[in-house]
């Protein structure tokens, strides 16, 4: 893996920055591409292109769908044409599923009804179709809620910084950390498990109220947010046959204890 060359799109972001630094420290030839230097690197070639780019702010995507279409879909189309790679790895989202809380309906082979998706989810799903259409060798990773050193939003971030949550403490979330994302990519490349889609998140669910014990005081919930209850429970049976996956709660608590 480390003898290969890589292009990391979104190398300043939460996932991309971690992948860039780990690969660089490991001695791989890696090109970090971001908004500032994108045009400079057009035409670059690599064994692997890992696309960590695109909008990750769900509420903004649904408020400004035209903007999100450009950020999350057209940017993928451009990258397919602007760079050359043997294998295209696309970082997508578990939000592409119609049913996020029932593991029988959100496995990788589940039927997805695109007309029933919100704009954020639809644009991610549509981008996946671009990758499978135009790239002969690819890997698509559908991530849960990501935790890492560059975390800038989300319920864990809010709790760590004493900010009001934008959802109820009864919300159930599946979390994944950036190290496990890297480990997953490493194993998939090593085993040459290409042209597949994988759900990549911790097993089971984490109820936010179960994380209260990690903090000195009870997290605050905004008055307009107490009735917003999110419920995620993503099927990871496919990935768990390939690598060992920690529970969502273990991932969340380890992150909180490390970065608190």
C-alpha positions in Angstrom: 0.0 0.0 0.0 2.7 2.5 1.0 4.6 1.9 -2.3 1.7 3.4 -4.2 0.9 7.0 -5.1 -2.2 8.8 -3.8 -4.2 11.9 -4.6 -6.3 13.0 -1.6 -9.1 15.4 -2.5 -10.3 17.5 0.5 -6.9 17.1 2.2 -7.7 19.9 4.6 -10.9 18.3 5.9 -11.7 16.0 8.8 -11.1 12.7 7.0 -8.8 13.9 4.2 -6.3 15.6 6.5 -5.9 12.4 8.6 -5.4 10.2 5.5 -3.0 12.6 4.0 -0.8 12.8 7.2 -0.8 9.0 7.8 0.1 8.2 4.2 2.8 10.9 4.2 4.3 9.6 7.4 4.3 6.1 6.1 6.4 7.1 3.1 3.8 6.9 0.4 3.9 9.5 -2.4 0.7 11.6 -1.6 -0.6 14.7 -3.3 -3.0 16.8 -1.1 -5.6 18.7 -3.1 -7.9 21.4 -1.7 -9.7 24.5 -2.9 -6.6 26.6 -2.9 -4.4 24.3 -5.1 -7.0 22.3 -7.1 -6.3 23.9 -10.5 -2.5 23.5 -10.0 -2.9 19.8 -9.7 -5.3 19.1 -12.6 -3.9 16.3 -14.7 -2.0 14.6 -11.9 -1.8 10.8 -12.0 -1.9 8.3 -9.1 -2.6 4.7 -8.3 -5.4 5.7 -5.9 -7.5 8.8 -5.7 -9.4 9.2 -2.4 -12.2 11.7 -2.7 -13.0 13.1 0.8 -14.3 16.3 -0.7 -17.9 17.6 -0.9 -20.3 19.2 1.5 -20.9 17.5 4.9 -23.4 20.0 6.3 -26.8 18.4 6.0 -29.0 21.3 6.9 -27.2 23.7 4.5 -27.6 21.1 1.7 -31.3 21.0 2.2 -31.6 24.8 2.5 -29.4 25.5 -0.6 -29.8 22.4 -2.9 -28.3 24.1 -5.9 -25.2 25.0 -4.0 -25.0 21.4 -2.6 -25.4 20.0 -6.1 -22.3 21.8 -7.1 -20.3 21.0 -4.0 -21.2 17.3 -3.7 -22.1 16.2 -7.2 -20.5 18.4 -9.9 -17.2 18.3 -7.9 -17.1 14.5 -8.2 -17.8 14.7 -11.9 -15.0 17.2 -12.3 -12.5 15.1 -10.3 -13.2 12.1 -12.5 -12.2 14.1 -15.5 -9.5 16.3 -13.9 -7.3 13.5 -12.4 -6.1 10.1 -13.5 -6.1 7.1 -11.2 -6.3 3.3 -11.3 -8.7 3.1 -8.4 -11.2 5.8 -7.3 -12.2 5.7 -3.6 -15.2 7.8 -2.9 -16.1 8.8 0.7 -19.9 8.8 0.8 -22.4 8.8 3.6 -24.8 6.3 5.3 -27.5 9.0 4.8 -28.1 7.6 1.3 -30.4 5.0 2.8 -34.2 5.6 3.0 -34.3 3.8 6.4 -31.5 4.8 8.7 -32.7 3.0 11.8 -33.4 -0.5 10.6 -30.4 -2.7 9.8 -32.6 -4.9 7.7 -33.1 -2.0 5.3 -29.8 -0.2 5.2 -27.3 -2.9 4.3 -25.2 -2.3 1.1 -27.6 -4.3 -1.1 -30.8 -2.6 0.1 -33.0 -1.0 -2.5 -32.8 2.8 -2.3 -35.6 5.0 -3.6 -33.9 8.2 -4.7 -37.1 10.2 -5.0 -37.6 9.8 -1.2 -34.2 11.1 -0.3 -33.5 14.7 0.9 -31.2 16.8 -1.2 -28.1 16.0 0.9 -28.7 12.2 0.6 -29.7 12.3 -3.0 -26.6 14.2 -4.1 -24.4 11.7 -2.3 -26.3 8.8 -3.9 -26.1 10.4 -7.3 -22.3 10.9 -6.9 -21.9 7.2 -6.2 -23.6 6.5 -9.5 -21.0 8.7 -11.2 -18.2 6.7 -9.7 -19.7 3.3 -10.6 -20.5 4.5 -14.1 -17.2 6.1 -15.1 -14.5 4.3 -13.1 -13.7 0.7 -13.9 -12.1 0.1 -10.4 -13.5 1.8 -7.3 -14.4 1.5 -3.6 -17.3 3.4 -2.1 -17.4 4.0 1.7 -20.7 5.0 3.3 -19.6 6.6 6.6 -21.4 7.1 9.9 -20.8 10.2 12.0 -17.1 10.8 11.8 -14.9 11.7 14.8 -11.3 13.0 14.5 -8.8 15.7 15.5 -10.2 18.2 13.1 -13.8 17.8 14.2 -15.7 21.1 13.9 -19.4 20.2 14.2 -21.9 17.6 15.5 -23.2 16.5 18.9 -19.8 15.4 20.2 -18.2 18.6 19.2 -21.0 20.6 20.9 -20.7 18.6 24.1 -16.9 19.0 24.2 -17.2 22.8 23.8 -20.1 23.4 26.1 -22.4 24.4 23.2 -26.1 23.6 23.0 -27.0 20.5 21.2 -29.1 20.7 18.0 -30.9 17.4 18.8 -32.4 15.6 21.7 -30.2 13.5 24.1 -32.5 10.6 23.1 -31.0 10.7 19.6 -29.2 7.5 18.6 -26.1 7.9 16.4 -23.5 5.5 14.9 -20.0 6.9 15.1 -16.7 6.1 13.3 -13.2 7.5 13.9 -10.7 8.5 11.2 -8.2 5.9 12.2 -10.7 3.1 11.5 -11.5 4.7 8.2 -7.8 4.5 7.3 -7.5 1.0 8.6 -10.5 0.0 6.4 -9.0 1.5 3.3 -5.7 -0.2 4.0 -7.3 -3.6 4.3 -9.6 -3.2 1.3 -6.7 -2.2 -0.9 -4.5 -5.0 0.5 -7.1 -7.6 -0.2 -8.0 -6.0 -3.6 -11.7 -5.8 -2.6 -12.6 -3.4 -5.4 -15.9 -2.5 -7.0 -17.8 -2.8 -3.8 -19.7 -0.5 -1.4 -19.1 -0.7 2.3 -20.9 0.8 5.3 -18.1 2.1 7.6 -19.3 2.9 11.1 -19.2 1.5 14.6 -21.5 -1.4 15.4 -24.7 -0.8 17.4 -25.9 2.6 18.3 -25.0 5.3 20.8 -27.7 7.1 22.6 -26.4 10.6 23.4 -27.7 10.4 26.9 -25.3 7.5 27.5 -22.3 9.8 27.0 -23.3 12.2 29.8 -21.0 10.3 32.2 -18.0 11.4 30.1 -18.6 15.1 31.0 -18.5 17.0 34.3 -21.8 18.6 33.6 -24.9 17.6 31.7 -24.8 18.8 28.1 -27.2 21.6 27.1 -30.0 21.1 24.6 -31.4 24.1 22.7 -35.1 24.8 23.4 -36.0 24.2 19.8 -34.0 21.0 19.6 -35.3 18.9 22.5 -38.0 17.4 20.2 -35.5 16.6 17.4 -34.7 12.9 17.8 -32.4 11.3 15.3 -32.2 7.6 15.0 -29.4 5.8 13.1 -28.5 2.1 13.3 -26.4 1.2 10.2 -25.8 -2.4 9.2 -22.1 -3.2 9.3 -22.3 -7.0 8.8 -20.4 -6.8 5.5 -17.4 -4.9 6.8 -17.3 -6.9 10.1 -16.4 -10.0 8.1 -13.3 -8.2 6.9 -12.1 -6.2 9.9 -12.8 -6.0 13.6 -15.2 -3.1 14.3 -15.6 -1.4 17.7 -18.9 -0.4 19.0 -20.2 3.1 18.3 -20.3 3.8 22.0 -16.7 2.7 22.5 -15.5 4.8 19.6 -17.4 7.9 20.9 -16.1 7.5 24.5 -12.5 6.9 23.4 -12.7 10.1 21.3 -14.2 12.1 24.1 -11.6 10.9 26.6 -8.8 11.7 24.3 -9.8 15.1 23.1 -11.8 16.5 26.1 
